[in-house]
Amino acid sequence: MAVKYNDTESKEKADPAFRYATTDLDFLPLPGEVWRGEWAGKRMSAGWNSRVDKYIALGIDTRSAVKIAQAAKLDPFFQPLWKRCEATGCTAIERPGSKMKRCHGCQRIFYCDAACQKAHWKEHKSACKGGNHPLQILRSQTIYKTILKEVIKPAEERLLHDSATDSEAAKSDGAEN
């Protein structure tokens, strides 16, 4: 069964290759996580990317291997392996053998060339100076991060609160008997 086009381009669904790797590894890679050195990040991202390659080899996705890699592969810091230019209106994506230029100030944003960096400077300046520009992440990571923040974390907090309330109630019931 081939993966449907709307499943790969949907704004609400994580990329199928990303979902496959997440399920296969039982792991959700998000940038900014603290790891035990760069070697651990390299090892984890290599394992992740090999799962994406495994997904590609299944032949169930109608996209090219490059399109799948762009949507799901990660670098050792769990950012996209294929960086995209962040200048407004630019659609350039890093290609093998050509590296995007990183902002010298914050080191958190990428541009395809000096012209894009210069054109985007007014928009980027305050975030650059404040060092708070968000890291570049895959669309699938954004989706999972939102689910964690808006669904799972509040549910966890409610469960912990209910558990503490039940524990307190049990203690007071025991004290009354």
Buried (B, 14 or more C-beta within 10 A) or exposed (E): EEBEEEBBEBEEBBBBBBBBBBEBBEEBBBBEEEBEEEEEBBEBBEBBBEBBBEBBEEEEBEBEBEBBBBBBBBBBBBBBBBBBBBBEEBEBBBEEEEEBBBBEBBEBBBBBBEEBBEBBBEEBEEBBEEEEBEBBBBBBBBBBBEEEEEEEEEEEEEEEEEEEEEEEEEEEEEEEE
